[in-house]
Amino acid sequence: MDSTQDITKVDPVSLIIRYVVVDYEEKSFRIMESFLGFYPLINHGTEDNVNLIYELLNNLDIKRCRGQGYDGASVMSVAYTGVQKRISDVVSSASYIHCTVHNLNFVNSNIAKSSQKVALFFDVVQNTFLFFSKSAPDGHR
């Protein structure tokens, strides 16, 4: 579960679930991953995120959840009040793991910042984006 504000200023949340399909006759299993879609996130509080998860997984038995992974945002990861804690309170077997894709992104970001030319390139790209996004007429943002 992750979100990034788009050009319309809406925060679409992407939700991906990973699950195991067991073939008892063949004594084998397959790990599957399914993209459930993008969903608008109106507010960004813990309660809003938890409610969205429950709403999207309403046909699945949440008690069968064995793990959860999010970015490091405090609303998601804080051990006492974050989404991962709220889900773990309901399903104690749903261990939280910081999303490895976000860790890879942090590594790539730090590598890019270590090169002055790469950092300058991304600075120009960011400033160009900001210029065009702020100069659009009000009805076209």
C-alpha positions as CSV (number, residue, x, y, z in Angstrom):
1,M,0.0,0.0,0.0
2,D,1.5,3.3,-1.1
3,S,0.3,6.7,-2.3
4,T,1.7,9.6,-4.2
5,Q,-0.2,12.8,-5.0
6,D,-1.0,13.0,-8.7
7,I,-1.3,16.0,-11.0
8,T,-5.0,16.5,-10.0
9,K,-3.9,16.8,-6.3
10,V,-5.6,13.4,-5.5
11,D,-3.7,10.9,-3.5
12,P,-4.3,7.5,-5.2
13,V,-3.3,4.6,-3.0
14,S,-2.0,1.5,-4.8
15,L,-2.8,-1.8,-3.1
16,I,-1.0,-5.0,-3.9
17,I,-1.5,-8.3,-2.1
18,R,0.8,-11.3,-2.0
19,Y,-0.7,-14.7,-1.3
20,V,0.1,-18.4,-1.4
21,V,-1.8,-20.9,-3.5
22,V,-1.3,-24.4,-2.2
23,D,-1.8,-27.5,-4.4
24,Y,-2.2,-30.3,-1.8
25,E,-2.3,-33.1,-4.4
26,E,1.0,-32.0,-6.0
27,K,2.4,-31.0,-2.7
28,S,3.5,-27.7,-4.1
29,F,2.7,-24.0,-3.7
30,R,3.0,-20.8,-5.7
31,I,3.5,-17.3,-4.4
32,M,1.2,-15.0,-6.2
33,E,1.0,-11.2,-6.3
34,S,-2.1,-9.2,-7.4
35,F,-2.5,-5.5,-8.0
36,L,-5.9,-4.6,-6.7
37,G,-6.0,-1.1,-8.1
38,F,-5.7,2.6,-7.3
39,Y,-8.1,4.1,-4.7
40,P,-8.4,7.7,-3.7
41,L,-7.2,8.5,-0.2
42,I,-9.1,11.5,1.1
43,N,-7.4,11.9,4.5
44,H,-4.0,10.5,5.6
45,G,-4.6,9.5,9.2
46,T,-4.1,6.0,10.6
47,E,-7.8,5.5,10.9
48,D,-8.4,6.5,7.3
49,N,-5.7,4.0,6.1
50,V,-6.9,1.2,8.3
51,N,-10.5,1.7,7.1
52,L,-9.4,1.7,3.5
53,I,-7.6,-1.6,4.0
54,Y,-10.6,-3.2,5.6
55,E,-12.9,-1.8,2.9
56,L,-10.7,-3.1,0.1
57,L,-10.2,-6.5,1.7
58,N,-13.9,-6.9,2.7
59,N,-14.3,-10.3,1.0
60,L,-11.1,-11.7,2.4
61,D,-10.6,-13.1,5.9
62,I,-8.1,-10.7,7.4
63,K,-7.4,-13.2,10.2
64,R,-5.4,-15.2,7.5
65,C,-3.0,-12.3,6.9
66,R,0.5,-13.3,7.8
67,G,2.4,-10.1,6.9
68,Q,2.2,-6.5,6.0
69,G,4.6,-4.1,4.4
70,Y,4.5,-0.3,4.0
71,D,6.8,2.6,3.6
72,G,8.4,4.2,6.6
73,A,5.8,7.0,7.0
74,S,4.9,7.3,10.6
75,V,1.2,6.9,10.0
76,M,2.0,3.4,8.6
77,S,4.9,2.2,10.6
78,V,4.8,3.6,14.2
79,A,4.9,0.7,16.6
80,Y,2.3,2.1,19.0
81,T,-0.2,3.9,16.8
82,G,0.5,3.2,13.1
83,V,-1.5,1.2,10.6
84,Q,0.8,-1.8,11.2
85,K,0.0,-1.8,14.9
86,R,-3.7,-1.5,14.3
87,I,-3.7,-4.5,11.9
88,S,-1.4,-6.5,14.3
89,D,-3.9,-5.8,17.1
90,V,-6.5,-7.7,15.1
91,V,-4.2,-10.3,13.5
92,S,-1.2,-11.0,15.7
93,S,0.4,-13.2,13.0
94,A,0.5,-10.2,10.5
95,S,4.2,-9.3,11.0
96,Y,5.3,-5.9,9.8
97,I,8.2,-5.5,7.4
98,H,9.4,-2.2,6.0
99,C,8.8,-2.3,2.3
100,T,12.1,-3.4,0.5
101,V,11.2,-1.4,-2.6
102,H,11.3,1.8,-0.5
103,N,14.6,0.7,0.9
104,L,15.9,0.3,-2.6
105,N,14.5,3.7,-3.6
106,F,16.4,5.3,-0.6
107,V,19.6,3.6,-1.8
108,N,19.1,4.8,-5.3
109,S,18.3,8.3,-4.1
110,N,21.5,8.5,-2.0
111,I,23.6,7.2,-4.9
112,A,22.1,9.9,-7.1
113,K,22.8,12.6,-4.6
114,S,26.5,11.5,-4.3
115,S,27.1,12.6,-7.9
116,Q,27.0,16.4,-8.4
117,K,26.0,16.0,-12.0
118,V,23.1,13.6,-11.2
119,A,21.9,15.8,-8.4
120,L,21.9,18.9,-10.6
121,F,20.0,17.0,-13.3
122,F,17.2,15.9,-10.8
123,D,17.2,19.5,-9.4
124,V,16.5,20.8,-12.9
125,V,13.8,18.2,-13.5
126,Q,12.1,19.0,-10.2
127,N,12.2,22.8,-10.8
128,T,10.8,22.3,-14.3
129,F,7.9,20.2,-12.9
130,L,7.2,22.8,-10.2
131,F,7.3,25.6,-12.7
132,F,4.7,24.0,-15.0
133,S,2.5,22.6,-12.2
134,K,2.2,26.1,-10.6
135,S,1.7,28.0,-13.8
136,A,-1.3,26.0,-15.0
137,P,-4.7,27.9,-14.9
138,D,-6.8,27.1,-11.8
139,G,-9.2,25.0,-13.7
140,H,-6.5,22.8,-15.2
141,R,-4.6,21.8,-12.1
